[in-house]
Every structure is written in C-alpha cells, then in structure tokens.
C-alpha cells in the first residue's frame, strides 16, 4: 500500500478514536469494550509471524495490522490517553509503523499525537508536558535509526540485500541512480554483453563461411537475450524504467 495513503489512514483513524473516547455520547460504549482492546493486540502479535509465513495477500495483512493499531489506540484512549499508564504503547506503536510501512507514517502519527496533546500543555505541569512532547518527537529519528541498523544487521547475516547505498557525496544524477545496487550491477554487466554482441556482428560480416556465420548469429541472439533479461530484471526489482541506448543490429 502507498505510504501516503497509509499516512492519511493512520492520521484520520487516530483523530477519530481520540474523539470517540472523549465524546460523552460515545465514551461509555467505547469503554465497555475495554477487554477486547487488550485481547485483540495480544493475540494479534502472537499470530502475526504465522500470518506472514502463510499468507501472501498484502491487503489482508494490512487489514490485520490496522485492527491491531485501532485496538491499541482504543486501549490507550479509554485509560486516559496522555495520562494513561499504558501511554508507552504509543511509542511502541510508532516504532512498529515505521518497520511495517515507513518512517513517513511514523512521522505523521507522531505529529497527529502532538497536535492532540498540544491543548493540554500546562494544564498539570508545564515541564512534564514539554518533556512528553520532546520524547514523542524523538521517536521519529529513533525509528529511522533502528530501521537502518536492523537492515544492516540482516545484510551482514546475508538475509537481505540493502539496495540503496548511502553515499555522502553525489556528483551528478548518474551517481544518484547508481546508488541502487541492482542498477549498478545491470550497468556493469550490460556493457560487456553489448560488446560481445557488437563484436559478433562485425565478425559475422567479415566471416564468409556458412557455419561460422550461423555461430556468430547465435552469439548475437544470446547477447540480445542477455541484455533483455538484464533490463527486465532491473525494472522488476527496482521499479524504475531506465532509457538505454540501443545500437543498430542491421547487416546481420
């Protein structure tokens, strides 16, 4: 699911749950289901690894996570929101959103929480309220750091491949594109494959024997197939369609 859409859903859901738990007309009904808000996340997180292994439908997994997200919000909401003894669950929720979706979703979630908390600043203790806001916002860089370190750890264990290399200095657009390891690999292997094709074409035109000509044609076909496979793999894995110079093959 697109991270912008997820951000909108997370933001709107947080505001709706906040209003439901504070509105006198709905608060009693929402509070009466407190046991479900505790049981659903507990069971949900226990079975989540099983779900990830056996279900490939991303929409179903997103719905599953959304139900857990709403349940935790209601859990914290009915127990007092920012005065709740379970307030720490919001920090954990922000971290989970970063790993499940992206740091952008966590940023939006934290901004919404800060906006909802802002009217209460100074109502009890100004210093504690300011510390609470700072600690909430600190979750954003913390989740970004944890996500990067987690990926580096998995890459060192040969369990994942981090595609985007972090370079401090990018000279031009080409350097930016080549940060992606798949694109760089494709560029490195495309050049010799294209050279094989061009050399075979030149040799084919100069070699007159029938058997030799057929062999050169086969080399050209294999080179073309290799180049096509590289391009398809590159586009499928990176999601980027790059423009490559196609040299003429006339005269084969």
Steps between C-alpha positions, in 0.01 A plus 500: 500500500623851417661661805314828441165319511609313814602832658155648430324191640717501815450872559121496447455182708696648791287813501174301476597269788605802707159663449310176569676445832444859619150570368243450782253350250733216397741469794288258706448260208867509406615448859275192541711308245832556678572126534494462120756780458743300717429152360506589127856648492633224728366220278574700186873537566530133603356380169657768279819295418277208398293728279809642327628150418177356364309792345634700206199730457637841603152653527400237756820556699445878494143454626631271776754763612238775477270314743788465747586869455143612573474265800815643658380856442170417670690325782705812570204731434255349748768500772574871470710561187800711607429428868454130436730246671515336157618816325829326417307282250480804272880506477505130413222557247702775332802268471288217355348735240849593383602137449167390352466798263748788506646775721261743325201319655664523843568872448134567410380294796724689743399840358131411549569391859687825568209697354250317721722547805576869439178641661592325828844659530532672837173362640685293763876553480659700220842337534362145485281591203796642307709191579212281379483687169877479451501129579214442257680679218827320579332178389528615136883512472523199732284282273695616194827402669364165618369420153837573336692300760259208473548486122880519538488214752290283268727583208806394701321170566438464123124498560419819308666725246478874560459636149570868563859579598550806717754734345592824664591673175304470175665672205208479255177323407690195379656453845154525656361230269800273555441502876257217431699176503278324245532786251877514553527123448288524184717784365820308573383182327314669214816655355697175441184326372445783252868485395466127430200572282674775302822298451296203376315724254825639359662155481188357339515749214868422438479122534371338182466133586141387561574307821687789649224747408238284676714488813539876503124541461451276801743712705307814403167341598637388835644847567166661415317256727747576781451875461122460498508281813718754681263783411188307607663402831613858561152645441321231701724523808555876513170617352696746284488502121832635377569606142786301346671576170417225252756461228394399154531134408443538128718304265494169689 
